[in-house]
Amino acid sequence: MDRLERFDTILDLPALDELHQLLGADLCDIVAQLLVQLPAQFEALSVASAAGDFVAIRSIAHNIKGSVGNMGGVALSKAAAALEGAAREHDSALVARQMEQVTELVPETLAAFEAFVRERCGD
C-alpha cells in the first residue's frame, strides 16, 4: 500500500503524480519551495486575522488557495477559498471559523507534501 494514501483527502494524488510525470525533478523543487513558503504565508495570515485586516486576509488566503491548489492540495485550497470569501464579505464570525479550518489543515498539508517529497522525490 502506498504510504501517501493516508493523505488522499488532503492531496489530489493522481493529479500530483501526473504533474510529477510531466515535470519530474522540477515538481520536487516546486514542492520544496511550497514547504518553505506555506508556513510564512500562514504566519502572515494569522497576524492579519488577529488584526481583523480583511484586505490582507483575502489577499493571503487567495495566494494560499492558488499555490497549494495548483500543487494538488485540495483540502487547504478549498478552505482558503472559503476564508477568502468570508474576508471579502467582512464576516468576522465566518472568518474566525474558516481560520480554524485553515489552521487545522496547514500542518496536515505540510505533512502530506513532505511525505510526497520523501516518497516520490527520493529525499
ROKE-452456 format. One record per residue: residue in three letters; z negated, x negated, y of N, C-alpha, C, CB in turn; residue number from 0. Coordinates in steps of 0.001 Angstrom, whole numbers. Glycine has a CB too. Layout:
<sites>
[site 'Ala', [Z, X, Y], [Z, X, Y], [Z, X, Y], [Z, X, Y], NUM];
...
</sites>
This chain:
<sites>
[site 'Met', [0, -839, -1181], [0, 0, 0], [0, -889, 1251], [-1224, 957, -5], 0];
[site 'Asp', [792, -534, 2227], [916, -1246, 3484], [-389, -1110, 4272], [2120, -711, 4304], 1];
[site 'Arg', [-949, -2253, 4697], [-2212, -2226, 5442], [-2072, -1544, 6797], [-2730, -3636, 5637], 2];
[site 'Leu', [-867, -1377, 7273], [-651, -710, 8549], [-717, 814, 8452], [678, -1118, 9109], 3];
[site 'Glu', [-650, 1338, 7253], [-610, 2792, 7090], [-1819, 3489, 7694], [-513, 3141, 5630], 4];
[site 'Arg', [-2954, 2816, 7763], [-4136, 3457, 8353], [-3949, 3721, 9841], [-5372, 2590, 8135], 5];
[site 'Phe', [-2928, 3121, 10441], [-2648, 3306, 11862], [-1493, 4288, 12106], [-2328, 1965, 12503], 6];
[site 'Asp', [-1132, 5070, 11095], [51, 5918, 11233], [-100, 7028, 12257], [389, 6518, 9918], 7];
[site 'Thr', [-1312, 7356, 12676], [-1479, 8335, 13751], [-1519, 7649, 15119], [-2763, 9154, 13532], 8];
[site 'Ile', [-1635, 6337, 15136], [-1703, 5562, 16379], [-329, 5008, 16744], [-2720, 4413, 16246], 9];
[site 'Leu', [379, 4493, 15746], [1687, 3881, 15956], [2767, 4653, 15216], [1677, 2420, 15501], 10];
[site 'Asp', [3954, 4666, 15794], [5134, 5168, 15099], [5701, 3978, 14331], [6205, 5798, 16103], 11];
[site 'Leu', [5167, 3776, 13133], [5524, 2584, 12352], [7005, 2490, 12020], [4738, 2562, 11077], 12];
[site 'Pro', [7672, 3592, 11634], [9113, 3462, 11374], [9894, 2993, 12610], [9675, 4797, 10893], 13];
[site 'Ala', [9543, 3503, 13766], [10234, 3078, 14989], [9918, 1618, 15304], [9834, 3978, 16179], 14];
[site 'Leu', [8664, 1226, 15126], [8266, -155, 15379], [8946, -1109, 14400], [6744, -298, 15285], 15];
[site 'Asp', [9046, -710, 13144], [9753, -1544, 12164], [11238, -1648, 12496], [9572, -976, 10750], 16];
[site 'Glu', [11819, -563, 12995], [13230, -601, 13383], [13422, -1560, 14570], [13736, 830, 13747], 17];
[site 'Leu', [12525, -1475, 15542], [12568, -2418, 16662], [12425, -3858, 16168], [11459, -2094, 17680], 18];
[site 'His', [11551, -4051, 15194], [11348, -5399, 14642], [12618, -5907, 13969], [10181, -5400, 13634], 19];
[site 'Gln', [13314, -5032, 13273], [14573, -5437, 12637], [15613, -5812, 13693], [15113, -4304, 11734], 20];
[site 'Leu', [15640, -5061, 14789], [16620, -5323, 15846], [16274, -6556, 16678], [16732, -4118, 16753], 21];
[site 'Leu', [15002, -6708, 17002], [14591, -7744, 17951], [13972, -8976, 17305], [13622, -7169, 18918], 22];
[site 'Gly', [13520, -8837, 16059], [12914, -9969, 15361], [11705, -10509, 16092], [13926, -11070, 15176], 23];
[site 'Ala', [11674, -11833, 16243], [10531, -12504, 16860], [10325, -12090, 18316], [10712, -14005, 16780], 24];
[site 'Asp', [11386, -11637, 18974], [11230, -11178, 20360], [10259, -10001, 20436], [12598, -10777, 20954], 25];
[site 'Leu', [10310, -9112, 19448], [9373, -7985, 19449], [7944, -8494, 19300], [9711, -6988, 18314], 26];
[site 'Cys', [7754, -9475, 18465], [6414, -10041, 18283], [5890, -10610, 19595], [6430, -11135, 17199], 27];
[site 'Asp', [6765, -11255, 20366], [6382, -11782, 21674], [6038, -10649, 22644], [7511, -12647, 22250], 28];
[site 'Ile', [6814, -9583, 22607], [6569, -8438, 23488], [5232, -7782, 23140], [7722, -7406, 23376], 29];
[site 'Val', [4977, -7610, 21860], [3706, -7010, 21432], [2548, -7924, 21824], [3701, -6755, 19895], 30];
[site 'Ala', [2731, -9229, 21703], [1687, -10171, 22110], [1387, -10033, 23605], [2109, -11620, 21781], 31];
[site 'Gln', [2412, -9838, 24414], [2212, -9610, 25852], [1464, -8302, 26086], [3569, -9588, 26596], 32];
[site 'Leu', [1812, -7285, 25336], [1135, -5992, 25458], [-349, -6133, 25128], [1792, -4944, 24531], 33];
[site 'Leu', [-664, -6941, 24132], [-2060, -7155, 23745], [-2869, -7815, 24859], [-2128, -8007, 22487], 34];
[site 'Val', [-2205, -8565, 25712], [-2869, -9184, 26856], [-2930, -8207, 28034], [-2137, -10481, 27269], 35];
[site 'Gln', [-1849, -7488, 28270], [-1742, -6620, 29445], [-2537, -5331, 29326], [-310, -6287, 29694], 36];
[site 'Leu', [-2601, -4753, 28145], [-3247, -3447, 28000], [-4725, -3471, 28388], [-3110, -2964, 26575], 37];
[site 'Pro', [-5516, -4453, 27965], [-6916, -4456, 28403], [-7056, -4527, 29931], [-7651, -5629, 27769], 38];
[site 'Ala', [-6204, -5303, 30583], [-6250, -5407, 32049], [-5852, -4079, 32690], [-5318, -6542, 32546], 39];
[site 'Gln', [-4834, -3433, 32137], [-4424, -2123, 32657], [-5551, -1101, 32476], [-3134, -1634, 31945], 40];
[site 'Phe', [-6193, -1146, 31332], [-7275, -202, 31071], [-8441, -448, 32020], [-7743, -307, 29612], 41];
[site 'Glu', [-8748, -1704, 32287], [-9822, -2028, 33231], [-9497, -1470, 34612], [-10040, -3558, 33308], 42];
[site 'Ala', [-8267, -1664, 35068], [-7851, -1129, 36367], [-7912, 399, 36367], [-6425, -1605, 36715], 43];
[site 'Leu', [-7532, 1003, 35259], [-7588, 2462, 35138], [-9032, 2949, 35204], [-6930, 2924, 33822], 44];
[site 'Ser', [-9926, 2252, 34569], [-11341, 2623, 34579], [-11920, 2546, 35988], [-12138, 1718, 33635], 45];
[site 'Val', [-11555, 1502, 36708], [-12014, 1349, 38096], [-11464, 2488, 38949], [-11574, -27, 38679], 46];
[site 'Ala', [-10189, 2782, 38809], [-9566, 3866, 39583], [-10208, 5207, 39243], [-8047, 3924, 39314], 47];
[site 'Ser', [-10487, 5424, 37969], [-11107, 6675, 37544], [-12511, 6812, 38132], [-11163, 6751, 36011], 48];
[site 'Ala', [-13281, 5739, 38090], [-14646, 5765, 38641], [-14628, 6045, 40136], [-15365, 4433, 38368], 49];
[site 'Ala', [-13571, 5585, 40813], [-13444, 5784, 42257], [-12817, 7134, 42612], [-12617, 4666, 42858], 50];
[site 'Gly', [-12307, 7841, 41596], [-11629, 9107, 41863], [-10304, 8928, 42588], [-12523, 10004, 42672], 51];
[site 'Asp', [-9660, 7790, 42367], [-8394, 7458, 43023], [-7236, 8022, 42191], [-8247, 5909, 43206], 52];
[site 'Phe', [-6868, 9269, 42493], [-5843, 9957, 41707], [-4489, 9258, 41754], [-5690, 11374, 42195], 53];
[site 'Val', [-4140, 8678, 42896], [-2850, 7985, 43014], [-2815, 6780, 42077], [-2598, 7535, 44480], 54];
[site 'Ala', [-3870, 5982, 42084], [-3920, 4811, 41200], [-3991, 5233, 39735], [-5126, 3924, 41551], 55];
[site 'Ile', [-4789, 6259, 39428], [-4874, 6748, 38039], [-3494, 7145, 37554], [-5852, 7952, 37926], 56];
[site 'Arg', [-2807, 7910, 38377], [-1468, 8393, 37995], [-518, 7222, 37748], [-890, 9318, 39093], 57];
[site 'Ser', [-532, 6245, 38634], [364, 5101, 38516], [47, 4262, 37278], [277, 4236, 39769], 58];
[site 'Ile', [-1215, 3953, 37084], [-1606, 3110, 35948], [-1380, 3848, 34634], [-3086, 2682, 36070], 59];
[site 'Ala', [-1735, 5127, 34602], [-1505, 5921, 33383], [-13, 5973, 33059], [-2067, 7360, 33548], 60];
[site 'His', [814, 6093, 34091], [2266, 6110, 33894], [2732, 4792, 33276], [2997, 6363, 35236], 61];
[site 'Asn', [2211, 3675, 33791], [2591, 2365, 33249], [2146, 2204, 31795], [1988, 1245, 34103], 62];
[site 'Ile', [930, 2635, 31490], [444, 2558, 30109], [1295, 3437, 29207], [-1041, 2979, 30024], 63];
[site 'Lys', [1571, 4644, 29668], [2398, 5577, 28882], [3723, 4921, 28497], [2660, 6883, 29680], 64];
[site 'Gly', [4362, 4292, 29460], [5662, 3690, 29206], [5595, 2435, 28361], [6324, 3375, 30493], 65];
[site 'Ser', [4719, 1522, 28719], [4682, 248, 27990], [4245, 441, 26551], [3747, -735, 28683], 66];
[site 'Val', [3231, 1244, 26337], [2741, 1478, 24973], [3721, 2372, 24204], [1326, 2126, 25003], 67];
[site 'Gly', [4232, 3383, 24880], [5166, 4311, 24238], [6448, 3630, 23792], [5499, 5442, 25178], 68];
[site 'Asn', [6956, 2724, 24611], [8183, 2004, 24248], [7998, 1128, 23023], [8650, 1154, 25408], 69];
[site 'Met', [6762, 773, 22726], [6454, -57, 21566], [5983, 769, 20374], [5399, -1079, 21927], 70];
[site 'Gly', [6047, 2087, 20473], [5672, 2932, 19347], [4218, 3361, 19324], [5974, 2230, 18098], 71];
[site 'Gly', [3486, 3104, 20410], [2082, 3510, 20488], [1963, 4965, 20914], [1313, 2611, 21463], 72];
[site 'Val', [2303, 5856, 20001], [2475, 7262, 20342], [1186, 7965, 20771], [3057, 7979, 19179], 73];
[site 'Ala', [84, 7688, 20133], [-1158, 8410, 20454], [-1633, 8081, 21864], [-2261, 8067, 19437], 74];
[site 'Leu', [-1695, 6800, 22196], [-2144, 6406, 23528], [-1129, 6817, 24583], [-2386, 4895, 23588], 75];
[site 'Ser', [140, 6707, 24270], [1175, 7116, 25220], [1033, 8601, 25566], [2579, 6832, 24644], 76];
[site 'Lys', [790, 9413, 24569], [615, 10852, 24796], [-640, 11120, 25634], [526, 11604, 23448], 77];
[site 'Ala', [-1725, 10429, 25329], [-2962, 10607, 26092], [-2785, 10133, 27530], [-4119, 9850, 25425], 78];
[site 'Ala', [-2085, 9023, 27724], [-1829, 8517, 29071], [-953, 9486, 29857], [-1164, 7137, 29007], 79];
[site 'Ala', [2, 10118, 29184], [843, 11121, 29851], [8, 12307, 30312], [1964, 11600, 28911], 80];
[site 'Ala', [-921, 12742, 29474], [-1800, 13850, 29854], [-2700, 13444, 31022], [-2657, 14300, 28649], 81];
[site 'Leu', [-3178, 12220, 31016], [-4004, 11716, 32115], [-3180, 11645, 33400], [-4586, 10321, 31769], 82];
[site 'Glu', [-1973, 11181, 33288], [-1077, 11115, 34441], [-895, 12514, 35048], [297, 10516, 34032], 83];
[site 'Gly', [-685, 13497, 34201], [-527, 14871, 34681], [-1780, 15406, 35342], [-139, 15773, 33543], 84];
[site 'Ala', [-2930, 15113, 34761], [-4199, 15568, 35346], [-4407, 14936, 36718], [-5385, 15226, 34415], 85];
[site 'Ala', [-4059, 13658, 36852], [-4194, 12972, 38140], [-3211, 13537, 39157], [-3973, 11458, 37974], 86];
[site 'Arg', [-2021, 13870, 38703], [-1022, 14467, 39594], [-1550, 15780, 40176], [309, 14709, 38836], 87];
[site 'Glu', [-2300, 16526, 39364], [-2857, 17810, 39797], [-4201, 17664, 40517], [-3022, 18722, 38601], 88];
[site 'His', [-4693, 16441, 40614], [-6008, 16172, 41248], [-7116, 16988, 40578], [-5958, 16500, 42771], 89];
[site 'Asp', [-7046, 17059, 39261], [-8019, 17827, 38473], [-9070, 16862, 37923], [-7314, 18614, 37305], 90];
[site 'Ser', [-10184, 16757, 38643], [-11228, 15784, 38287], [-11785, 16003, 36890], [-12357, 15847, 39288], 91];
[site 'Ala', [-12029, 17265, 36531], [-12603, 17555, 35219], [-11633, 17172, 34105], [-12973, 19041, 35112], 92];
[site 'Leu', [-10371, 17492, 34289], [-9375, 17147, 33273], [-9151, 15635, 33225], [-8045, 17873, 33554], 93];
[site 'Val', [-9170, 14981, 34367], [-9054, 13515, 34384], [-10192, 12909, 33565], [-9079, 12966, 35850], 94];
[site 'Ala', [-11396, 13411, 33758], [-12551, 12880, 33015], [-12367, 13075, 31513], [-13854, 13564, 33480], 95];
[site 'Arg', [-11896, 14245, 31099], [-11684, 14499, 29661], [-10580, 13606, 29106], [-11330, 15983, 29419], 96];
[site 'Gln', [-9510, 13459, 29866], [-8405, 12625, 29394], [-8804, 11148, 29382], [-7160, 12833, 30278], 97];
[site 'Met', [-9635, 10738, 30324], [-10119, 9349, 30319], [-10936, 9067, 29064], [-10966, 9064, 31577], 98];
[site 'Glu', [-11712, 10052, 28626], [-12468, 9876, 27380], [-11525, 9608, 26219], [-13333, 11116, 27086], 99];
[site 'Gln', [-10437, 10370, 26165], [-9480, 10187, 25072], [-8795, 8824, 25175], [-8428, 11313, 25082], 100];
[site 'Val', [-8371, 8458, 26368], [-7730, 7154, 26563], [-8706, 6032, 26197], [-7245, 6994, 28031], 101];
[site 'Thr', [-9954, 6179, 26630], [-10981, 5178, 26336], [-11169, 5000, 24836], [-12309, 5571, 26985], 102];
[site 'Glu', [-11086, 6080, 24089], [-11202, 6013, 22639], [-9972, 5377, 22004], [-11418, 7401, 22068], 103];
[site 'Leu', [-8800, 5664, 22559], [-7555, 5211, 21941], [-7182, 3770, 22261], [-6445, 6098, 22363], 104];
[site 'Val', [-7632, 3233, 23379], [-7240, 1863, 23736], [-7660, 860, 22657], [-7861, 1468, 25087], 105];
[site 'Pro', [-8931, 817, 22246], [-9276, -172, 21207], [-8580, 95, 19873], [-10779, -188, 20991], 106];
[site 'Glu', [-8372, 1367, 19542], [-7661, 1689, 18297], [-6214, 1216, 18368], [-7710, 3207, 18018], 107];
[site 'Thr', [-5602, 1391, 19531], [-4213, 966, 19711], [-4109, -552, 19683], [-3647, 1511, 21032], 108];
[site 'Leu', [-5043, -1226, 20335], [-5052, -2685, 20285], [-5209, -3177, 18850], [-6177, -3244, 21163], 109];
[site 'Ala', [-6109, -2571, 18100], [-6304, -2958, 16694], [-5040, -2719, 15885], [-7477, -2180, 16076], 110];
[site 'Ala', [-4365, -1624, 16149], [-3132, -1308, 15417], [-2042, -2334, 15724], [-2639, 112, 15772], 111];
[site 'Phe', [-1873, -2670, 17004], [-864, -3673, 17357], [-1241, -5056, 16832], [-678, -3726, 18876], 112];
[site 'Glu', [-2523, -5390, 16843], [-2958, -6666, 16274], [-2638, -6717, 14781], [-4471, -6878, 16506], 113];
[site 'Ala', [-2863, -5611, 14092], [-2539, -5549, 12663], [-1035, -5675, 12450], [-3055, -4233, 12045], 114];
[site 'Phe', [-252, -5056, 13323], [1200, -5170, 13229], [1618, -6636, 13348], [1888, -4320, 14325], 115];
[site 'Val', [1060, -7325, 14327], [1407, -8738, 14524], [1038, -9550, 13282], [687, -9310, 15774], 116];
[site 'Arg', [-167, -9324, 12759], [-586, -10066, 11550], [335, -9761, 10359], [-2053, -9713, 11183], 117];
[site 'Glu', [660, -8497, 10199], [1413, -8049, 9019], [2907, -8373, 9118], [1230, -6550, 8827], 118];
[site 'Arg', [3485, -8155, 10281], [4934, -8259, 10406], [5423, -9551, 11084], [5439, -7082, 11172], 119];
[site 'Cys', [4535, -10195, 11819], [4975, -11375, 12575], [4461, -12668, 11966], [4515, -11275, 14017], 120];
[site 'Gly', [3660, -12559, 10926], [3217, -13746, 10227], [2129, -14543, 10912], [4352, -14611, 10006], 121];
[site 'Asp', [1513, -13954, 11935], [420, -14674, 12631], [-923, -14240, 12100], [479, -14434, 14152], 122];
</sites>
